[in-house]
Amino acid sequence: MSSVTATQVIPFRTGETPSPDIVILTHRLTREYVMGAEVVHALRGVDIQIRKNEYVACMGPSGSGKSTLMNLIGCLDTPTAGEYWLNSQKVSDLTDDELARIRNKEIGFVFQTFNLLPRADSLHNVELPLIYAGLGAKERRQRAARALERVGLGDRMDHRPNELSGGQRQRVAIARALVNEPSILLADEPTGNLDSATGNEIMALFRELHDAGQTIVLVTHEHDIAAHARRQIHLLDGKVERDERTEG
């Protein structure tokens, strides 16, 4: 795999609005935490632009800021300074309630630990975001069923998590992430709890979703997992160390 420099970032100034084809834009994004008498500078002015249908891996060692960046991109936290735009909406200064609505509508989360309800079957687990969105029962079931079929689990809709393999559980989690047709799929170490063969199957599914038009941001510390993405953003000490496209 050869690496080439990423396309040049279009200059962005405070007060402007991003181009419509840019799903994620951070401008001088900063996050500081006060821990006792110390201030931790987790992010130190990060500028990133991700376009629709990009497949990006965010990498970095422990303490690099990648988890903080993921929390900000996922609207799970708010920045100390700077701007974050998601799908042409400035979300860096929204209230907690507004952020919760954006999270449910625009972002599909896939976590290492699956986060499935143990007593609910696959269909109900996938329905959950639609319940929060206020959809009626019939439409919820139809959309959840389509999402499960999309990830190859059309014959496992009535199975509970303890009746599924680890790979199948992660597919249920991916279906749940996709059911609201989000702007971005945000995956945090999605193969961390899987053996290598099953992990490869999940990464093949991400490739299929990307080929179908899904924008994917993958957070990982594993180089072989990051190699599946078409672009890698490496963080170090709260800054972008390098940003490169990868081509097979």
C-alpha positions, 0 to 999 in steps of 0.5 A: 500500500502506497501513501500519498498526501491528502488533497489540500484543505480548502482555507476556512475562516471564522464566520464562513459556512463550509461547502455542502459536500463537506460533512465534517469540518473542524476549525481551530478545534480545542479541548482543555480539561481541568484536573485539579490544579493542572490543565490538560490540553487534549486538542490544540487547534485541530483543522480537519475537513471530511467530504461525503463518502470519504472513509477515514481512519483516525489514529494516534497513540494513547494521549494523542487526542483521538478519543477526545476528537471522536467525542467531539465529532460524535457530539458527545462533548463540546469544545473549549474553543474553535468550531465544529460543523456537521453536515452544514450545521454548526454544532460546536455551540449547541445545547445538550438537548440540541446535541442529543437530537443531532447525535440521533439523526446524523451520527451512527455509532459503532462501539467495541463492546456492541452495547446491545440490550441483552434481553431484546432481540436483534430487531428491537435492538436496531429499532431503538434509535427510531423509538427515540426519533418518534417513529411509529411501530410499523415503520420502525419494524420495517426500517429495522428489518431492512437494516438487518438485511443490509448487514446480512442478518435477515434470518437472525431478527428474532435472536437475542445477543446471547444467541449470536456470535461476536461478529453477528452482534457487531453486525446488529450494532452496525445495523442499529447505527445505519437505521437512521440513515446517518450522515456519518458512521463513527466506529470506535475500535469496532473489531477490538473484541473480535478475532482476526477472521471475524474482524476482517469480515466486519471490515469487509462490511464497512468497505461495502457500506463505503462503496454504497455511499456511506461516510465512515470515520474509524477510530483505531490504534491498529495499523492493519485495521486503519489500512482498510480506510482510504485516508488516515489522519494521525494525531500526536499531542493534540494536533494533526501530525499528518493527514494522508490518502492511502491507495492499494 
